[in-house]
Amino acid sequence: MPVITCIDDLKRLHKRRTPKMFYDYAESGSYSEQTFRENTSDFAQIRLRQKVAVDMSGRSTESTMVGQKVAMPVALAPVGLTGMQRADGEIKAARAAAKFGVPFTLSTMSICSIEDVAEATQAPFWFQIYTLNDDKFNRDVLNRARAAGCSALVITVDLQILGQRHKDLKNGLTAPPKFTLPVLMDLATKWQWGLEMLGTKRRFFGNIVGHVEGVSDPSSLSTWTAEKFDPTLNWDKIKKLMDMWGGKVILKGILDVEDAEMAASVGADAIVVSNHGGRQLDGALSSIRVLPEIVSAVGNKTEVWLDSGIRSGQDVLKALALGAKGTMIGRAFVYGLGAMGEPGVTKALEVIQKELDISMALCGERNVHDLKRENLLIPQGFLNAYS
């Protein structure tokens, strides 16, 4: 294993070892990618307040997320096409998360199916669903998730329609890839990826193919998804989907205080402050900028987590210090998966936990539950720069 000191080390290996269209799928935002960039650059503006001559022994990053004990308050976010970053990618990521002691969330648009992941892993995982207008599919897939022992449902509420990602259109993104000349030339340099893909039967969307009549190829899948995403979504429909599940529910994709208050009022066990990694509304604020006002509005009514922009343990620290009870990472673990498979996901988690632990200590804190606004130095106007 090469020496890995930070998530960027994994990102460089990911780019070298993964076909361009799938690397670009992960490493892109919508339109101008302003929000995608600011998710990370806004984190960088926040500084840490160093403290000395404090007892740093007996430190702990352990916490809980919706009642589940976690080694650190970090969950693996739902990421579509994870099984195209590496063969059987969802299984490998789920195994790494379970061994490390953090939750894994399986996307509806995964390559490995719910049953594939459940069969290959021991620990319960979470399942993510979109707000589709197909009640039969919703009921069937939730029954499958329930039968697989999924312990929580993540409902993505910011994808009624799909934001345009230029790179995906230019690359002709499909799963599996179409073998055009540019794709074949790229794959010729990614032989390890190709060999692993030849060794797996899982190359298409396992939660949909075989479970939806008439969906058997990329073209029919595109038609189905275009028809099934629900542009008429409202809070009554979200509540109906929550009731259909009947268990713990996390609502992901909240950026507005009024929406956060509505999410709390319908009974969400947690909400995820997220702009979909900058992949939906370009020009929206970064998640870290809007986190404090959402925490202030609903922090005692439901758990508030943060997603979008986390690339380090210090980013996790900053989110927790601003009131988040948990965080989710997407790209950070995908870089590790694309770089080295399951060991790469483990390494990404190790890197984040070690940096969180050391930085917390140097800020004078011994427990993640003790992190607070006073641990940070925030530029004047950062939290109220926009109105």
Long-range contacts (C-beta under 8 A, 24 or more apart in sequence): 1-340, 1-343, 1-347, 4-347, 4-351, 5-351, 6-312, 6-351, 6-355, 7-311, 7-312, 7-332, 7-335, 7-336, 7-348, 7-351, 7-352, 8-311, 10-332, 10-335, 10-336, 10-339, 10-340, 10-344, 10-347, 10-348, 10-351, 11-331, 11-335, 11-339, 13-335, 13-338, 13-339, 13-340, 13-344, 14-85, 14-334, 14-335, 14-336, 14-337, 14-338, 14-339, 15-338, 17-190, 17-192, 17-193, 17-338, 17-339, 18-85, 18-86, 18-190, 18-193, 18-338, 19-84, 19-177, 19-183, 19-186, 19-187, 19-190, 19-193, 20-171, 20-186, 21-168, 21-171, 21-172, 21-173, 21-177, 21-183, 21-186, 22-81, 22-84, 22-85, 22-173, 22-177, 22-338, 23-338, 24-167, 24-168, 24-171, 24-173, 25-81, 25-84, 25-165, 25-167, 25-168, 25-171, 25-173, 26-79, 26-85, 26-330, 26-331, 26-334, 26-335, 26-338, 27-331, 28-165, 28-166, 28-167, 28-168, 28-279, 29-165, 29-277, 29-278, 29-279, 29-282, 30-163, 30-164, 30-165, 30-278, 30-279, 30-280, 30-281, 30-282, 31-163, 31-164, 31-166, 31-282, 31-283, 32-282, 32-283, 33-278, 33-282, 34-278, 34-282, 34-283, 35-275, 35-278, 35-281, 35-282, 35-283, 35-284, 35-285, 35-286, 36-277, 36-278, 36-279, 36-282, 37-278, 38-278, 38-285, 38-286, 39-275, 39-277, 39-278, 39-286, 39-287, 39-288, 39-308, 39-309, 40-309, 40-311, 41-286, 42-286, 42-288, 42-289, 42-309, 42-382, 43-286, 43-288, 43-309, 43-310, 43-311, 43-315, 43-318, 45-378, 45-379, 45-382, 46-288, 46-318, 46-376, 46-377, 46-378, 46-379, 46-382, 47-376, 47-377, 47-378, 48-314, 48-317, 48-318, 48-359, 48-362, 48-363, 48-375, 48-376, 48-377, 49-363, 49-374, 49-375, 49-376, 49-377, 50-362, 50-363, 50-364, 51-362, 51-363, 51-364, 52-364, 54-364, 55-366, 56-361, 56-366, 57-366, 58-366, 59-357, 59-360, 59-361, 59-366, 59-367, 60-366, 60-367, 60-368, 61-353, 61-356, 61-357, 61-360, 61-368, 62-368, 63-325, 63-326, 63-368, 63-369, 65-103, 65-270, 65-303, 65-305, 65-325, 65-326, 66-152, 66-248, 66-250, 66-269, 66-270, 66-303, 67-248, 68-103, 68-151, 68-152, 69-101, 70-101, 70-102, 70-103, 70-326, 71-100, 71-101, 71-102, 71-353, 72-102, 72-316, 72-352, 72-353, 72-356, 72-368, 73-305, 73-316, 73-320, 73-324, 73-325, 73-326, 73-327, 73-368, 74-102, 74-310, 74-316, 74-326, 74-327, 74-328, 74-329, 74-349, 74-352, 74-353, 75-102, 75-103, 75-104, 75-105, 75-126, 75-305, 75-326, 75-327, 75-328, 75-329, 76-102, 76-103, 76-104, 76-105, 76-328, 76-329, 76-330, 76-333, 76-345, 77-105, 77-252, 77-307, 77-328, 77-329, 77-330, 78-105, 78-106, 78-107, 78-108, 78-126, 78-128, 78-154, 78-156, 78-252, 78-330, 79-107, 79-330, 79-333, 79-334, 80-107, 80-108, 80-109, 80-110, 81-109, 81-110, 81-111, 81-175, 82-107, 82-110, 82-111, 82-112, 82-334, 82-337, 83-110, 83-111, 83-112, 83-175, 83-202, 83-203, 83-206, 84-111, 84-175, 84-176, 84-177, 84-203, 85-334, 85-337, 85-338, 86-193, 86-196, 86-337, 86-338, 86-341, 87-193, 87-196, 87-197, 87-199, 87-200, 87-202, 88-112, 88-116, 88-120, 88-200, 88-202, 89-337, 90-116, 90-117, 91-116, 91-117, 91-120, 91-121, 92-337, 92-341, 92-342, 92-345, 93-333, 93-337, 93-342, 93-345, 94-120, 94-121, 94-123, 94-125, 95-120, 95-121, 95-342, 96-333, 96-342, 96-343, 96-345, 96-346, 96-349, 97-123, 97-125, 97-345, 97-349, 98-122, 98-123, 98-125, 99-346, 100-346, 100-349, 100-350, 102-349, 103-152, 105-154, 105-328, 106-150, 108-141, 108-207, 108-208, 109-205, 109-207, 109-208, 110-205, 110-206, 110-207, 111-175, 111-202, 111-203, 111-204, 111-205, 111-206, 112-202, 112-206, 113-202, 113-206, 113-207, 114-141, 114-144, 114-145, 114-148, 114-150, 114-206, 114-207, 115-144, 115-148, 115-206, 116-202, 116-206, 117-148, 118-148, 118-149, 124-149, 124-150, 124-151, 125-150, 125-151, 126-150, 126-151, 126-152, 126-153, 126-154, 126-250, 127-152, 127-153, 127-154, 128-153, 128-154, 128-155, 128-156, 128-252, 129-153, 129-154, 129-155, 129-156, 129-241, 130-155, 130-156, 130-159, 130-229, 131-155, 131-156, 131-157, 131-159, 131-160, 131-229, 131-230, 131-233, 131-237, 131-238, 131-241, 132-228, 132-229, 132-230, 133-228, 133-229, 133-230, 133-232, 134-228, 137-211, 137-212, 137-228, 138-241, 138-244, 139-244, 140-211, 141-207, 141-211, 142-244, 142-245, 144-207, 144-211, 146-245, 146-247, 151-247, 151-248, 152-247, 152-248, 152-249, 152-250, 152-269, 153-242, 153-245, 153-247, 153-248, 153-249, 153-250, 154-249, 154-250, 154-251, 154-252, 154-272, 155-238, 155-241, 155-242, 155-249, 155-250, 155-251, 155-252, 156-252, 156-253, 156-276, 157-233, 157-238, 157-251, 157-252, 157-253, 157-254, 157-263, 158-252, 158-253, 158-254, 158-255, 158-274, 158-275, 158-276, 158-280, 158-281, 159-229, 159-253, 159-276, 159-280, 160-229, 160-230, 160-231, 160-233, 161-229, 161-231, 162-229, 163-276, 163-279, 163-280, 163-281, 163-282, 165-279, 174-218, 175-203, 175-204, 175-205, 175-218, 176-203, 176-204, 178-218, 235-262, 235-266, 238-266, 239-266, 239-267, 242-266, 242-267, 242-268, 250-305, 252-307, 252-328, 253-280, 254-294, 255-284, 255-285, 255-287, 255-290, 256-290, 257-293, 257-294, 257-297, 257-298, 260-294, 260-297, 260-298, 260-304, 261-297, 261-298, 263-298, 263-302, 264-298, 264-301, 264-302, 265-301, 268-302, 269-302, 269-303, 270-302, 270-303, 270-304, 270-305, 270-325, 270-326, 271-298, 271-302, 271-303, 271-304, 271-305, 272-305, 272-306, 272-307, 272-328, 273-304, 273-305, 273-306, 273-307, 273-308, 273-324, 274-306, 274-307, 274-308, 274-328, 275-308, 276-308, 277-307, 277-308, 277-309, 277-330, 277-331, 278-308, 285-386, 288-318, 288-319, 288-322, 289-382, 289-383, 289-385, 289-386, 291-319, 291-322, 291-323, 291-324, 292-322, 292-323, 292-383, 293-383, 295-322, 295-323, 295-324, 296-323, 299-323, 310-352, 312-351, 312-352, 312-355, 313-351, 313-352, 313-353, 313-354, 313-355, 313-356, 313-357, 313-358, 313-359, 314-355, 314-356, 314-359, 316-352, 316-356, 317-356, 317-359, 317-360, 317-363, 317-371, 317-375, 318-376, 320-368, 320-371, 321-371, 321-372, 321-373, 321-375, 321-376, 322-373, 322-376, 323-373
